[in-house]
Amino acid sequence: MRNKRVILIVLDSVGIGELPDAGRYGDEGSNTLGNIARAVGGLKLPHLGRLGLGRIAPIEGVPPEVRPTGAFGKMAERAPGKDTTTGHWELAGVILDKPFPTYPEGFPREVLDAFEQAIGRKCLGNVAASGTEIIERLGSEHMSTGYPIVYTSADSVFQIAAHEEVIPLQELYRYCQIARDILTGDHAVGRVIARPFLGCPGSFTRTTNRHDYSLKPPGRLIFDVVKEAGQDVAAVGKIYDIYAGQGITKPVTTKSNMEGIDQTLSFMRDIDKGMIVTNLVDFDMLYGHRNDTEKYAQALEAFDQRLPEILNALQEGDLLILTADHGCDPTTPSTDHSREYVPVILAGSAVPAGTDLAVRNTFADVGETALAWLDLLSLGVGESMLK
């Protein structure tokens, strides 16, 4: 057999139904895939369907395949929360026992005062808000004063929005690093995020120069095990940022789902052994958070159309894992993430076709499956789905 590889693709926010504790998060009825499919009159996902997606849960337009070519199931998140960092860390073997701090009423003065003193400017905003809404509301004042816009959401994030012609990108990134250094201890938010935008009042648009500043994971990741074994961990999209670079050997950033797929295919041509880990963020960032059901559906179908390229690039020793990190149901009034199960699909020549992986108790089963496939030692936080 050729060298073994794992290709892990995270379809950011593609949840598949509310978790039993969804009510604690205000997410009753959330079902990202199911509700989108109903809203658009059915999803056209033939390639995901053939792998077994329709066997996981009812999805209009994706009938249950009689003889799936992949293994299929869904996973519950063991850690509390529903944010990107919590979900991704659990996928890679770190399960948090308490949620990151959130600030529905804005950040306390002690945080804002320290930040404003460090950057030498006042801030606008300091509220929980939609990113597109707050730049429309405060963008003009930002342009006239030069004050950055600080805001948060239901997630554990400290976001800084700035017009690229008012606060240059490198200066915005410097502000974010300052905020990251301040936000420790009780205020250790999961991510500080640079949110640059361009345009004029009434027609502001966010650019693709977003940058995330994550906390360093508090424990060993599966990536550390793979790297220590002398194998590559190639990161596509915001993966490097989410894990603060821990265990990553070859990072590349992307500006869209399609570029993310292109870079994944490129690594599949160049990486001999180890892991390729990709986050496709458009589902979440562009469509889930903006409650754009139609375009979310189109993005799902666009991914499905390119899935054969990934499947055809698989080699004999490859394991493909498709999953998600949380939900973000665009059909609900909320524009925030939703507490949902996530689908998990395994594919590759050595995967027992048609295997029902059932309901997994933790996202960490993904990481343990990857380590088992690569014949590396377990972290002991989940179970391999290939047993």
C-alpha positions as CSV (number, residue, x, y, z in Angstrom):
1,M,0.0,0.0,0.0
2,R,1.1,3.6,-0.6
3,N,1.9,5.9,2.2
4,K,-1.3,6.7,4.2
5,R,-2.9,10.1,4.2
6,V,-6.0,11.7,5.7
7,I,-7.8,14.4,3.9
8,L,-10.1,16.2,6.4
9,I,-12.5,18.7,5.0
10,V,-14.6,20.8,7.4
11,L,-17.7,22.2,5.8
12,D,-18.0,25.2,8.1
13,S,-21.4,25.4,9.8
14,V,-23.1,22.5,7.9
15,G,-25.1,21.1,10.8
16,I,-27.6,18.3,10.5
17,G,-30.1,18.8,13.3
18,E,-30.4,20.2,16.8
19,L,-28.6,18.6,19.7
20,P,-30.6,17.5,22.8
21,D,-29.3,20.5,24.7
22,A,-30.0,23.0,21.9
23,G,-32.7,24.7,24.0
24,R,-30.0,26.0,26.4
25,Y,-28.6,27.9,23.5
26,G,-31.9,29.2,22.0
27,D,-31.5,26.8,19.0
28,E,-34.6,24.7,19.2
29,G,-35.6,23.7,15.7
30,S,-32.2,24.4,14.1
31,N,-31.3,22.0,11.3
32,T,-29.0,23.7,8.8
33,L,-29.1,21.1,6.1
34,G,-32.7,19.9,6.6
35,N,-34.2,23.4,6.9
36,I,-32.2,24.8,3.9
37,A,-33.4,21.8,1.8
38,R,-37.0,22.4,2.7
39,A,-36.8,26.1,2.1
40,V,-35.4,25.8,-1.4
41,G,-37.6,22.9,-2.5
42,G,-34.8,20.3,-2.3
43,L,-31.0,20.2,-2.5
44,K,-29.1,18.7,-5.5
45,L,-26.3,16.9,-3.8
46,P,-25.9,13.7,-5.8
47,H,-22.3,13.0,-5.0
48,L,-22.7,13.5,-1.2
49,G,-25.9,11.5,-1.5
50,R,-24.0,8.5,-3.1
51,L,-21.5,8.6,-0.2
52,G,-24.4,8.3,2.3
53,L,-25.5,11.8,3.3
54,G,-29.2,11.0,2.8
55,R,-28.9,8.0,5.2
56,I,-27.9,10.3,8.1
57,A,-31.1,12.3,8.3
58,P,-34.0,13.3,6.1
59,I,-32.8,15.9,3.6
60,E,-35.3,16.9,0.8
61,G,-33.7,16.2,-2.6
62,V,-31.1,13.8,-1.1
63,P,-32.8,10.4,-0.9
64,P,-31.3,7.7,1.2
65,E,-28.9,5.8,-1.0
66,V,-29.5,2.0,-1.0
67,R,-25.8,1.1,-1.5
68,P,-23.7,4.1,-0.3
69,T,-20.1,4.1,-1.3
70,G,-19.0,5.7,1.9
71,A,-19.4,5.3,5.7
72,F,-21.8,7.8,7.3
73,G,-23.1,9.0,10.6
74,K,-23.4,12.1,12.8
75,M,-21.6,13.5,15.8
76,A,-22.5,15.3,18.9
77,E,-20.3,18.0,20.4
78,R,-19.2,17.0,23.9
79,A,-17.8,20.4,24.8
80,P,-20.2,23.2,25.8
81,G,-20.6,26.0,23.2
82,K,-21.2,26.3,19.5
83,D,-18.3,28.3,18.2
84,T,-15.7,27.6,15.6
85,T,-12.8,27.2,18.0
86,T,-14.6,24.8,20.3
87,G,-15.7,22.6,17.5
88,H,-12.4,22.5,15.6
89,W,-10.4,21.9,18.8
90,E,-12.7,18.9,19.6
91,L,-12.2,17.5,16.1
92,A,-8.5,17.6,16.7
93,G,-8.5,16.1,20.2
94,V,-8.9,19.0,22.7
95,I,-12.3,18.9,24.5
96,L,-13.1,22.0,26.5
97,D,-14.9,21.6,29.9
98,K,-16.3,25.1,30.0
99,P,-17.3,27.5,27.3
100,F,-15.3,30.5,26.2
101,P,-16.6,33.8,27.7
102,T,-19.2,35.7,25.7
103,Y,-20.3,39.3,25.9
104,P,-23.9,39.9,24.8
105,E,-23.9,43.3,26.5
106,G,-20.5,44.3,25.1
107,F,-17.0,44.2,26.7
108,P,-16.4,45.6,30.2
109,R,-14.7,48.9,30.5
110,E,-11.6,47.3,31.9
111,V,-11.1,45.6,28.6
112,L,-12.0,48.5,26.4
113,D,-10.0,51.0,28.4
114,A,-6.9,48.8,28.2
115,F,-7.4,48.4,24.5
116,E,-8.0,52.1,23.7
117,Q,-5.0,53.1,25.8
118,A,-2.8,50.6,24.0
119,I,-3.8,51.7,20.5
120,G,-4.0,55.4,21.3
121,R,-7.6,55.8,19.9
122,K,-11.1,55.5,21.1
123,C,-13.4,52.8,19.8
124,L,-16.9,52.7,18.3
125,G,-19.6,50.1,18.9
126,N,-18.8,47.7,21.7
127,V,-22.0,45.8,21.1
128,A,-23.1,42.4,20.0
129,A,-24.1,42.9,16.3
130,S,-24.1,41.5,12.8
131,G,-20.9,42.4,11.0
132,T,-22.6,43.7,7.9
133,E,-25.1,45.7,10.0
134,I,-22.6,47.4,12.3
135,I,-20.4,48.7,9.5
136,E,-23.5,50.2,7.8
137,R,-24.5,51.8,11.1
138,L,-21.1,53.1,12.2
139,G,-19.0,53.1,9.0
140,S,-19.5,56.8,8.3
141,E,-18.5,57.8,11.8
142,H,-15.5,55.5,11.6
143,M,-14.4,57.2,8.4
144,S,-14.7,60.6,9.9
145,T,-13.0,59.9,13.2
146,G,-10.6,57.1,12.4
147,Y,-11.9,55.1,15.4
148,P,-12.0,51.3,14.9
149,I,-15.4,49.5,15.3
150,V,-15.3,46.9,18.1
151,Y,-18.1,44.4,18.3
152,T,-18.9,40.8,19.2
153,S,-21.6,38.2,18.6
154,A,-23.1,35.2,20.4
155,D,-19.7,33.5,19.9
156,S,-16.6,34.2,22.0
157,V,-15.1,36.8,19.6
158,F,-13.6,40.3,19.8
159,Q,-14.0,41.7,16.3
160,I,-12.4,44.9,15.0
161,A,-13.8,46.4,11.8
162,A,-12.0,49.1,9.9
163,H,-12.0,50.6,6.4
164,E,-8.8,49.6,4.7
165,E,-8.3,53.2,3.5
166,V,-8.8,54.6,7.0
167,I,-6.8,52.1,9.0
168,P,-4.4,50.2,6.8
169,L,-4.4,46.4,7.0
170,Q,-1.1,46.0,8.9
171,E,-2.3,48.6,11.4
172,L,-5.6,46.7,11.9
173,Y,-3.7,43.4,12.3
174,R,-1.5,45.1,14.9
175,Y,-4.6,46.2,16.8
176,C,-5.8,42.7,16.8
177,Q,-2.6,41.3,18.2
178,I,-2.8,44.0,21.0
179,A,-6.3,42.8,21.7
180,R,-5.2,39.2,21.7
181,D,-2.5,40.0,24.3
182,I,-5.0,41.8,26.5
183,L,-7.8,39.2,26.3
184,T,-6.4,36.5,28.7
185,G,-7.6,35.0,32.0
186,D,-11.3,35.5,32.6
187,H,-11.5,37.4,29.3
188,A,-9.7,34.8,27.1
189,V,-12.1,34.9,24.2
190,G,-11.8,32.2,21.6
191,R,-10.8,34.5,18.8
192,V,-9.9,38.1,17.9
193,I,-10.9,38.8,14.3
194,A,-9.8,41.5,11.9
195,R,-12.8,42.6,9.8
196,P,-11.6,45.0,7.1
197,F,-14.0,46.6,4.7
198,L,-14.1,49.0,1.7
199,G,-16.6,51.2,0.0
200,C,-18.7,54.3,0.7
201,P,-21.6,54.9,3.1
202,G,-24.5,52.9,1.9
203,S,-22.4,50.5,0.0
204,F,-19.7,49.1,2.4
205,T,-18.5,45.6,1.6
206,R,-16.2,43.4,3.8
207,T,-13.0,42.3,2.0
208,T,-11.4,38.9,2.0
209,N,-8.5,40.2,4.2
210,R,-10.0,38.8,7.4
211,H,-7.5,37.4,9.9
212,D,-8.2,35.4,13.0
213,Y,-6.1,35.5,16.2
214,S,-7.0,32.4,18.2
215,L,-6.0,31.2,21.6
216,K,-3.3,28.5,21.7
217,P,-5.0,25.1,22.3
218,P,-4.5,24.1,26.0
219,G,-3.4,20.5,25.1
220,R,-1.9,18.2,22.5
221,L,-3.6,18.0,19.1
222,I,-3.7,15.1,16.7
223,F,-1.5,17.4,14.5
224,D,1.2,17.3,17.1
225,V,1.3,13.5,16.9
226,V,1.4,13.5,13.1
227,K,4.1,16.2,13.0
228,E,6.2,14.4,15.6
229,A,6.0,11.3,13.5
230,G,7.8,13.2,10.7
231,Q,4.7,13.6,8.6
232,D,3.1,16.7,7.1
233,V,0.1,18.6,8.4
234,A,-1.0,20.8,5.6
235,A,-3.6,23.5,6.5
236,V,-6.0,25.1,4.0
237,G,-8.1,28.2,4.8
238,K,-8.4,29.4,8.3
239,I,-7.2,26.1,9.9
240,Y,-3.8,27.6,10.8
241,D,-5.5,30.6,12.5
242,I,-8.0,28.4,14.4
243,Y,-5.2,26.3,16.0
244,A,-2.7,29.2,16.4
245,G,-0.4,27.2,14.1
246,Q,0.0,24.3,16.5
247,G,1.3,21.2,14.8
248,I,0.9,22.7,11.3
249,T,3.8,22.2,8.8
250,K,2.4,23.7,5.6
251,P,-0.2,26.4,5.8
252,V,-2.0,28.2,3.0
253,T,-4.7,30.8,3.3
254,T,-7.7,31.1,0.9
255,K,-10.3,33.6,-0.1
256,S,-13.2,31.3,-1.1
257,N,-14.6,27.8,-0.9
258,M,-13.5,27.2,-4.5
259,E,-9.9,28.3,-3.8
260,G,-10.0,26.1,-0.7
261,I,-10.8,23.1,-2.9
262,D,-8.1,24.1,-5.4
263,Q,-5.5,24.2,-2.7
264,T,-6.7,20.9,-1.2
265,L,-6.3,19.3,-4.6
266,S,-2.8,20.8,-4.9
267,F,-1.7,19.4,-1.6
268,M,-3.2,16.0,-2.6
269,R,-0.7,16.1,-5.5
270,D,2.3,17.2,-3.4
271,I,1.9,15.7,0.1
272,D,3.2,12.1,0.4
273,K,2.1,11.2,3.9
274,G,0.3,12.8,6.8
275,M,-2.8,15.1,6.8
276,I,-4.4,17.7,4.7
277,V,-6.9,19.7,6.8
278,T,-9.3,22.2,5.0
279,N,-11.9,24.6,6.3
280,L,-14.4,25.8,3.7
281,V,-15.7,29.0,5.4
282,D,-18.1,30.5,2.9
283,F,-21.1,28.4,4.1
284,D,-20.8,30.1,7.5
285,M,-19.3,33.5,6.9
286,L,-21.1,34.6,3.7
287,Y,-24.4,32.8,4.0
288,G,-25.2,31.3,7.4
289,H,-24.5,34.5,9.4
290,R,-26.3,36.6,6.8
291,N,-29.4,34.3,6.7
292,D,-28.9,33.9,3.0
293,T,-30.7,30.5,2.5
294,E,-30.6,30.5,-1.3
295,K,-26.9,31.2,-1.6
296,Y,-26.1,28.7,1.2
297,A,-27.9,26.1,-0.9
298,Q,-26.0,27.1,-4.0
299,A,-22.7,26.9,-2.1
300,L,-23.6,23.4,-1.0
301,E,-24.4,22.3,-4.5
302,A,-21.2,24.0,-5.8
303,F,-19.2,21.9,-3.4
304,D,-21.0,18.8,-4.4
305,Q,-20.2,19.5,-8.1
306,R,-16.5,19.5,-7.3
307,L,-16.6,16.6,-4.9
308,P,-15.8,14.1,-7.8
309,E,-12.4,15.9,-8.3
310,I,-11.5,15.2,-4.7
311,L,-12.7,11.6,-4.9
312,N,-10.8,11.0,-8.1
313,A,-7.6,12.4,-6.6
314,L,-7.8,9.9,-3.7
315,Q,-4.9,7.4,-3.7
316,E,-4.9,3.8,-2.4
317,G,-3.7,4.9,1.1
318,D,-6.1,7.8,1.5
319,L,-8.9,8.4,3.9
320,L,-11.3,11.3,3.1
321,I,-13.3,12.7,6.1
322,L,-16.1,15.2,5.5
323,T,-17.6,16.8,8.5
324,A,-18.5,20.2,10.1
325,D,-17.8,22.2,13.3
326,H,-21.3,23.4,14.3
327,G,-24.4,24.6,12.6
328,C,-25.5,28.1,11.4
329,D,-29.1,27.6,10.2
330,P,-29.9,30.5,7.9
331,T,-33.7,29.9,8.0
332,T,-34.0,30.9,11.7
333,P,-34.3,34.5,12.9
334,S,-30.8,34.2,14.6
335,T,-27.7,35.1,12.6
336,D,-25.5,33.2,15.0
337,H,-24.2,29.6,15.1
338,S,-26.6,26.9,16.1
339,R,-26.0,24.0,18.5
340,E,-26.3,21.0,16.2
341,Y,-25.1,17.5,15.3
342,V,-22.7,17.5,12.4
343,P,-22.5,14.9,9.6
344,V,-19.5,12.7,9.2
345,I,-18.7,10.8,6.0
346,L,-15.7,8.6,5.4
347,A,-14.6,7.6,1.9
348,G,-11.6,5.8,0.4
349,S,-10.8,2.5,-1.1
350,A,-10.3,0.8,2.3
351,V,-13.5,2.3,3.9
352,P,-16.2,-0.4,4.3
353,A,-18.9,1.0,2.0
354,G,-22.3,1.4,3.5
355,T,-21.2,1.3,7.1
356,D,-23.5,3.2,9.4
357,L,-21.3,5.0,11.9
358,A,-24.3,5.8,14.0
359,V,-24.3,8.7,16.4
360,R,-20.9,9.5,17.8
361,N,-20.5,11.0,21.3
362,T,-17.8,13.5,20.5
363,F,-16.2,15.2,17.5
364,A,-12.9,13.9,18.8
365,D,-13.7,10.6,17.1
366,V,-12.6,12.3,13.9
367,G,-9.1,12.9,15.3
368,E,-8.8,9.4,16.7
369,T,-9.9,8.0,13.3
370,A,-7.2,10.0,11.6
371,L,-4.5,8.8,14.0
372,A,-5.6,5.2,13.7
373,W,-5.6,5.4,9.9
374,L,-2.0,6.8,10.0
375,D,-1.0,4.0,12.5
376,L,-0.1,6.6,15.2
377,L,-0.7,6.5,18.9
378,S,-4.2,7.6,20.2
379,L,-4.7,10.7,22.3
380,G,-7.3,8.8,24.3
381,V,-10.1,11.4,23.9
382,G,-12.3,9.5,21.5
383,E,-12.7,6.3,19.5
384,S,-11.7,5.5,15.9
385,M,-14.7,5.1,13.7
386,L,-12.9,2.4,11.7
387,K,-12.8,-0.2,14.5
